[in-house]
Amino acid sequence: MALKFNRNLAGTLFAAVVIASFFFHASAALGGGKGGLLGGWSRITDTKDSKVVEIGKFAVDQYNEDSKSKLVFKRVVKGETQVIAGTNYRLVISATDGGRRSRSGDKYLAEVWDKPWMSRRNLTSFKKL
């Protein structure tokens, strides 16, 4: 009789764990957690954060080096991050062309992949909006 009771208890506990796991994953997939969906994009709330500004300046500098341009970084207008084997940054950057006068600056969309623990950073995309 004791063996039968333990099997029922084990089956009930297993079912409870499966059901709880289902609801946990469903909640996360629907954005129930603060960070949203794992691997999804999260809005950057402070575009003046030193790390965000550093990434924005890197994007402009790398673009200038790759394309022989003379853009001058002004500021990060808005952005998002995505954590997957490092951090992807998708930033809208205001920059001026070194050879032109412009008060507001043109807008550019830059994507940078950053993996600081390996000292790796890569500009994956940069285009004028």
PyMOL commands that place a pseudoatom at each C-alpha (Angstrom):
pseudoatom trace, name=CA, resn=MET, resi=1, chain=A, elem=C, hetatm=0, pos=[0.000, 0.000, 0.000]
pseudoatom trace, name=CA, resn=ALA, resi=2, chain=A, elem=C, hetatm=0, pos=[2.845, 2.401, 0.835]
pseudoatom trace, name=CA, resn=LEU, resi=3, chain=A, elem=C, hetatm=0, pos=[4.403, 1.853, -2.596]
pseudoatom trace, name=CA, resn=LYS, resi=4, chain=A, elem=C, hetatm=0, pos=[1.150, 2.722, -4.370]
pseudoatom trace, name=CA, resn=PHE, resi=5, chain=A, elem=C, hetatm=0, pos=[0.801, 5.902, -2.294]
pseudoatom trace, name=CA, resn=ASN, resi=6, chain=A, elem=C, hetatm=0, pos=[4.332, 7.020, -3.255]
pseudoatom trace, name=CA, resn=ARG, resi=7, chain=A, elem=C, hetatm=0, pos=[3.647, 6.448, -6.951]
pseudoatom trace, name=CA, resn=ASN, resi=8, chain=A, elem=C, hetatm=0, pos=[0.521, 8.580, -6.784]
pseudoatom trace, name=CA, resn=LEU, resi=9, chain=A, elem=C, hetatm=0, pos=[2.356, 11.290, -4.869]
pseudoatom trace, name=CA, resn=ALA, resi=10, chain=A, elem=C, hetatm=0, pos=[5.233, 11.250, -7.367]
pseudoatom trace, name=CA, resn=GLY, resi=11, chain=A, elem=C, hetatm=0, pos=[2.808, 11.440, -10.289]
pseudoatom trace, name=CA, resn=THR, resi=12, chain=A, elem=C, hetatm=0, pos=[0.952, 14.345, -8.703]
pseudoatom trace, name=CA, resn=LEU, resi=13, chain=A, elem=C, hetatm=0, pos=[4.165, 16.245, -7.978]
pseudoatom trace, name=CA, resn=PHE, resi=14, chain=A, elem=C, hetatm=0, pos=[5.411, 15.664, -11.521]
pseudoatom trace, name=CA, resn=ALA, resi=15, chain=A, elem=C, hetatm=0, pos=[2.146, 16.968, -12.971]
pseudoatom trace, name=CA, resn=ALA, resi=16, chain=A, elem=C, hetatm=0, pos=[2.300, 20.052, -10.732]
pseudoatom trace, name=CA, resn=VAL, resi=17, chain=A, elem=C, hetatm=0, pos=[5.856, 20.820, -11.852]
pseudoatom trace, name=CA, resn=VAL, resi=18, chain=A, elem=C, hetatm=0, pos=[4.917, 20.438, -15.526]
pseudoatom trace, name=CA, resn=ILE, resi=19, chain=A, elem=C, hetatm=0, pos=[1.901, 22.733, -15.157]
pseudoatom trace, name=CA, resn=ALA, resi=20, chain=A, elem=C, hetatm=0, pos=[3.862, 25.353, -13.195]
pseudoatom trace, name=CA, resn=SER, resi=21, chain=A, elem=C, hetatm=0, pos=[6.644, 25.254, -15.802]
pseudoatom trace, name=CA, resn=PHE, resi=22, chain=A, elem=C, hetatm=0, pos=[4.104, 25.777, -18.591]
pseudoatom trace, name=CA, resn=PHE, resi=23, chain=A, elem=C, hetatm=0, pos=[2.637, 28.872, -16.920]
pseudoatom trace, name=CA, resn=PHE, resi=24, chain=A, elem=C, hetatm=0, pos=[6.096, 30.279, -16.140]
pseudoatom trace, name=CA, resn=HIS, resi=25, chain=A, elem=C, hetatm=0, pos=[7.220, 29.956, -19.766]
pseudoatom trace, name=CA, resn=ALA, resi=26, chain=A, elem=C, hetatm=0, pos=[3.923, 31.278, -21.120]
pseudoatom trace, name=CA, resn=SER, resi=27, chain=A, elem=C, hetatm=0, pos=[4.191, 34.327, -18.860]
pseudoatom trace, name=CA, resn=ALA, resi=28, chain=A, elem=C, hetatm=0, pos=[7.764, 35.022, -19.974]
pseudoatom trace, name=CA, resn=ALA, resi=29, chain=A, elem=C, hetatm=0, pos=[6.845, 34.623, -23.644]
pseudoatom trace, name=CA, resn=LEU, resi=30, chain=A, elem=C, hetatm=0, pos=[4.044, 37.155, -23.251]
pseudoatom trace, name=CA, resn=GLY, resi=31, chain=A, elem=C, hetatm=0, pos=[6.375, 39.671, -21.619]
pseudoatom trace, name=CA, resn=GLY, resi=32, chain=A, elem=C, hetatm=0, pos=[5.263, 38.997, -18.051]
pseudoatom trace, name=CA, resn=GLY, resi=33, chain=A, elem=C, hetatm=0, pos=[8.755, 39.584, -16.658]
pseudoatom trace, name=CA, resn=LYS, resi=34, chain=A, elem=C, hetatm=0, pos=[10.472, 42.954, -16.349]
pseudoatom trace, name=CA, resn=GLY, resi=35, chain=A, elem=C, hetatm=0, pos=[13.017, 42.124, -19.038]
pseudoatom trace, name=CA, resn=GLY, resi=36, chain=A, elem=C, hetatm=0, pos=[10.492, 40.863, -21.564]
pseudoatom trace, name=CA, resn=LEU, resi=37, chain=A, elem=C, hetatm=0, pos=[11.129, 37.908, -23.805]
pseudoatom trace, name=CA, resn=LEU, resi=38, chain=A, elem=C, hetatm=0, pos=[14.594, 36.395, -23.526]
pseudoatom trace, name=CA, resn=GLY, resi=39, chain=A, elem=C, hetatm=0, pos=[16.502, 37.313, -26.666]
pseudoatom trace, name=CA, resn=GLY, resi=40, chain=A, elem=C, hetatm=0, pos=[14.029, 40.078, -27.494]
pseudoatom trace, name=CA, resn=TRP, resi=41, chain=A, elem=C, hetatm=0, pos=[14.868, 43.754, -27.890]
pseudoatom trace, name=CA, resn=SER, resi=42, chain=A, elem=C, hetatm=0, pos=[14.568, 46.060, -24.854]
pseudoatom trace, name=CA, resn=ARG, resi=43, chain=A, elem=C, hetatm=0, pos=[14.336, 49.848, -25.084]
pseudoatom trace, name=CA, resn=ILE, resi=44, chain=A, elem=C, hetatm=0, pos=[17.258, 51.872, -23.744]
pseudoatom trace, name=CA, resn=THR, resi=45, chain=A, elem=C, hetatm=0, pos=[15.818, 54.296, -21.206]
pseudoatom trace, name=CA, resn=ASP, resi=46, chain=A, elem=C, hetatm=0, pos=[18.950, 56.435, -20.664]
pseudoatom trace, name=CA, resn=THR, resi=47, chain=A, elem=C, hetatm=0, pos=[20.574, 57.389, -23.968]
pseudoatom trace, name=CA, resn=LYS, resi=48, chain=A, elem=C, hetatm=0, pos=[23.148, 59.483, -22.082]
pseudoatom trace, name=CA, resn=ASP, resi=49, chain=A, elem=C, hetatm=0, pos=[24.472, 56.465, -20.160]
pseudoatom trace, name=CA, resn=SER, resi=50, chain=A, elem=C, hetatm=0, pos=[28.255, 56.332, -20.586]
pseudoatom trace, name=CA, resn=LYS, resi=51, chain=A, elem=C, hetatm=0, pos=[28.191, 52.784, -22.034]
pseudoatom trace, name=CA, resn=VAL, resi=52, chain=A, elem=C, hetatm=0, pos=[25.507, 53.732, -24.603]
pseudoatom trace, name=CA, resn=VAL, resi=53, chain=A, elem=C, hetatm=0, pos=[27.424, 56.876, -25.616]
pseudoatom trace, name=CA, resn=GLU, resi=54, chain=A, elem=C, hetatm=0, pos=[30.646, 54.818, -25.875]
pseudoatom trace, name=CA, resn=ILE, resi=55, chain=A, elem=C, hetatm=0, pos=[28.906, 52.339, -28.210]
pseudoatom trace, name=CA, resn=GLY, resi=56, chain=A, elem=C, hetatm=0, pos=[27.489, 55.213, -30.300]
pseudoatom trace, name=CA, resn=LYS, resi=57, chain=A, elem=C, hetatm=0, pos=[30.900, 56.855, -30.656]
pseudoatom trace, name=CA, resn=PHE, resi=58, chain=A, elem=C, hetatm=0, pos=[32.429, 53.499, -31.566]
pseudoatom trace, name=CA, resn=ALA, resi=59, chain=A, elem=C, hetatm=0, pos=[29.817, 53.034, -34.311]
pseudoatom trace, name=CA, resn=VAL, resi=60, chain=A, elem=C, hetatm=0, pos=[30.593, 56.425, -35.874]
pseudoatom trace, name=CA, resn=ASP, resi=61, chain=A, elem=C, hetatm=0, pos=[34.364, 55.962, -35.568]
pseudoatom trace, name=CA, resn=GLN, resi=62, chain=A, elem=C, hetatm=0, pos=[34.221, 52.491, -37.095]
pseudoatom trace, name=CA, resn=TYR, resi=63, chain=A, elem=C, hetatm=0, pos=[31.968, 53.696, -39.925]
pseudoatom trace, name=CA, resn=ASN, resi=64, chain=A, elem=C, hetatm=0, pos=[34.396, 56.554, -40.630]
pseudoatom trace, name=CA, resn=GLU, resi=65, chain=A, elem=C, hetatm=0, pos=[37.324, 54.129, -40.727]
pseudoatom trace, name=CA, resn=ASP, resi=66, chain=A, elem=C, hetatm=0, pos=[35.520, 51.642, -42.992]
pseudoatom trace, name=CA, resn=SER, resi=67, chain=A, elem=C, hetatm=0, pos=[34.060, 54.197, -45.421]
pseudoatom trace, name=CA, resn=LYS, resi=68, chain=A, elem=C, hetatm=0, pos=[36.661, 56.981, -45.255]
pseudoatom trace, name=CA, resn=SER, resi=69, chain=A, elem=C, hetatm=0, pos=[33.910, 59.343, -44.056]
pseudoatom trace, name=CA, resn=LYS, resi=70, chain=A, elem=C, hetatm=0, pos=[34.185, 62.254, -41.626]
pseudoatom trace, name=CA, resn=LEU, resi=71, chain=A, elem=C, hetatm=0, pos=[31.039, 61.965, -39.529]
pseudoatom trace, name=CA, resn=VAL, resi=72, chain=A, elem=C, hetatm=0, pos=[31.137, 63.619, -36.112]
pseudoatom trace, name=CA, resn=PHE, resi=73, chain=A, elem=C, hetatm=0, pos=[29.140, 61.947, -33.331]
pseudoatom trace, name=CA, resn=LYS, resi=74, chain=A, elem=C, hetatm=0, pos=[26.617, 64.263, -31.633]
pseudoatom trace, name=CA, resn=ARG, resi=75, chain=A, elem=C, hetatm=0, pos=[24.362, 62.019, -29.506]
pseudoatom trace, name=CA, resn=VAL, resi=76, chain=A, elem=C, hetatm=0, pos=[22.342, 58.836, -29.248]
pseudoatom trace, name=CA, resn=VAL, resi=77, chain=A, elem=C, hetatm=0, pos=[18.710, 59.705, -30.009]
pseudoatom trace, name=CA, resn=LYS, resi=78, chain=A, elem=C, hetatm=0, pos=[17.197, 56.360, -28.998]
pseudoatom trace, name=CA, resn=GLY, resi=79, chain=A, elem=C, hetatm=0, pos=[18.114, 52.718, -28.906]
pseudoatom trace, name=CA, resn=GLU, resi=80, chain=A, elem=C, hetatm=0, pos=[17.478, 49.132, -27.981]
pseudoatom trace, name=CA, resn=THR, resi=81, chain=A, elem=C, hetatm=0, pos=[19.550, 46.257, -26.651]
pseudoatom trace, name=CA, resn=GLN, resi=82, chain=A, elem=C, hetatm=0, pos=[19.333, 42.519, -27.165]
pseudoatom trace, name=CA, resn=VAL, resi=83, chain=A, elem=C, hetatm=0, pos=[21.261, 40.021, -25.042]
pseudoatom trace, name=CA, resn=ILE, resi=84, chain=A, elem=C, hetatm=0, pos=[22.440, 36.978, -27.023]
pseudoatom trace, name=CA, resn=ALA, resi=85, chain=A, elem=C, hetatm=0, pos=[26.044, 35.750, -26.547]
pseudoatom trace, name=CA, resn=GLY, resi=86, chain=A, elem=C, hetatm=0, pos=[26.953, 39.362, -25.837]
pseudoatom trace, name=CA, resn=THR, resi=87, chain=A, elem=C, hetatm=0, pos=[24.877, 42.486, -26.307]
pseudoatom trace, name=CA, resn=ASN, resi=88, chain=A, elem=C, hetatm=0, pos=[23.515, 43.812, -29.576]
pseudoatom trace, name=CA, resn=TYR, resi=89, chain=A, elem=C, hetatm=0, pos=[22.891, 47.551, -29.631]
pseudoatom trace, name=CA, resn=ARG, resi=90, chain=A, elem=C, hetatm=0, pos=[20.525, 49.111, -32.183]
pseudoatom trace, name=CA, resn=LEU, resi=91, chain=A, elem=C, hetatm=0, pos=[21.010, 52.867, -31.944]
pseudoatom trace, name=CA, resn=VAL, resi=92, chain=A, elem=C, hetatm=0, pos=[19.639, 55.883, -33.752]
pseudoatom trace, name=CA, resn=ILE, resi=93, chain=A, elem=C, hetatm=0, pos=[22.575, 58.283, -33.756]
pseudoatom trace, name=CA, resn=SER, resi=94, chain=A, elem=C, hetatm=0, pos=[22.712, 61.971, -34.581]
pseudoatom trace, name=CA, resn=ALA, resi=95, chain=A, elem=C, hetatm=0, pos=[25.914, 62.901, -36.382]
pseudoatom trace, name=CA, resn=THR, resi=96, chain=A, elem=C, hetatm=0, pos=[27.161, 65.699, -38.600]
pseudoatom trace, name=CA, resn=ASP, resi=97, chain=A, elem=C, hetatm=0, pos=[29.256, 65.352, -41.709]
pseudoatom trace, name=CA, resn=GLY, resi=98, chain=A, elem=C, hetatm=0, pos=[32.663, 66.860, -40.987]
pseudoatom trace, name=CA, resn=GLY, resi=99, chain=A, elem=C, hetatm=0, pos=[32.585, 68.752, -44.284]
pseudoatom trace, name=CA, resn=ARG, resi=100, chain=A, elem=C, hetatm=0, pos=[29.069, 70.242, -43.839]
pseudoatom trace, name=CA, resn=ARG, resi=101, chain=A, elem=C, hetatm=0, pos=[27.478, 72.630, -41.423]
pseudoatom trace, name=CA, resn=SER, resi=102, chain=A, elem=C, hetatm=0, pos=[24.356, 71.201, -39.778]
pseudoatom trace, name=CA, resn=ARG, resi=103, chain=A, elem=C, hetatm=0, pos=[22.905, 72.192, -36.441]
pseudoatom trace, name=CA, resn=SER, resi=104, chain=A, elem=C, hetatm=0, pos=[20.693, 69.189, -35.821]
pseudoatom trace, name=CA, resn=GLY, resi=105, chain=A, elem=C, hetatm=0, pos=[22.768, 66.488, -37.504]
pseudoatom trace, name=CA, resn=ASP, resi=106, chain=A, elem=C, hetatm=0, pos=[21.588, 63.685, -39.689]
pseudoatom trace, name=CA, resn=LYS, resi=107, chain=A, elem=C, hetatm=0, pos=[20.168, 60.482, -38.223]
pseudoatom trace, name=CA, resn=TYR, resi=108, chain=A, elem=C, hetatm=0, pos=[21.821, 57.092, -38.688]
pseudoatom trace, name=CA, resn=LEU, resi=109, chain=A, elem=C, hetatm=0, pos=[20.813, 53.598, -37.614]
pseudoatom trace, name=CA, resn=ALA, resi=110, chain=A, elem=C, hetatm=0, pos=[23.762, 51.656, -36.224]
pseudoatom trace, name=CA, resn=GLU, resi=111, chain=A, elem=C, hetatm=0, pos=[23.931, 48.096, -34.956]
pseudoatom trace, name=CA, resn=VAL, resi=112, chain=A, elem=C, hetatm=0, pos=[26.860, 47.059, -32.790]
pseudoatom trace, name=CA, resn=TRP, resi=113, chain=A, elem=C, hetatm=0, pos=[27.594, 43.678, -31.238]
pseudoatom trace, name=CA, resn=ASP, resi=114, chain=A, elem=C, hetatm=0, pos=[29.527, 43.939, -27.973]
pseudoatom trace, name=CA, resn=LYS, resi=115, chain=A, elem=C, hetatm=0, pos=[31.190, 41.109, -26.028]
pseudoatom trace, name=CA, resn=PRO, resi=116, chain=A, elem=C, hetatm=0, pos=[33.243, 42.958, -23.380]
pseudoatom trace, name=CA, resn=TRP, resi=117, chain=A, elem=C, hetatm=0, pos=[34.539, 39.898, -21.520]
pseudoatom trace, name=CA, resn=MET, resi=118, chain=A, elem=C, hetatm=0, pos=[36.375, 38.921, -24.730]
pseudoatom trace, name=CA, resn=SER, resi=119, chain=A, elem=C, hetatm=0, pos=[37.274, 42.512, -25.684]
pseudoatom trace, name=CA, resn=ARG, resi=120, chain=A, elem=C, hetatm=0, pos=[35.258, 42.157, -28.896]
pseudoatom trace, name=CA, resn=ARG, resi=121, chain=A, elem=C, hetatm=0, pos=[33.081, 44.804, -30.488]
pseudoatom trace, name=CA, resn=ASN, resi=122, chain=A, elem=C, hetatm=0, pos=[31.809, 44.819, -34.061]
pseudoatom trace, name=CA, resn=LEU, resi=123, chain=A, elem=C, hetatm=0, pos=[29.848, 47.303, -36.153]
pseudoatom trace, name=CA, resn=THR, resi=124, chain=A, elem=C, hetatm=0, pos=[27.356, 45.067, -37.959]
pseudoatom trace, name=CA, resn=SER, resi=125, chain=A, elem=C, hetatm=0, pos=[25.277, 47.739, -39.723]
pseudoatom trace, name=CA, resn=PHE, resi=126, chain=A, elem=C, hetatm=0, pos=[25.306, 51.497, -40.300]
pseudoatom trace, name=CA, resn=LYS, resi=127, chain=A, elem=C, hetatm=0, pos=[22.927, 53.372, -42.577]
pseudoatom trace, name=CA, resn=LYS, resi=128, chain=A, elem=C, hetatm=0, pos=[21.498, 56.834, -42.976]
pseudoatom trace, name=CA, resn=LEU, resi=129, chain=A, elem=C, hetatm=0, pos=[17.822, 57.232, -42.067]
for i in range(1, 129): cmd.bond("trace and resi %d" % i, "trace and resi %d" % (i + 1))
show_as sticks, trace
zoom trace
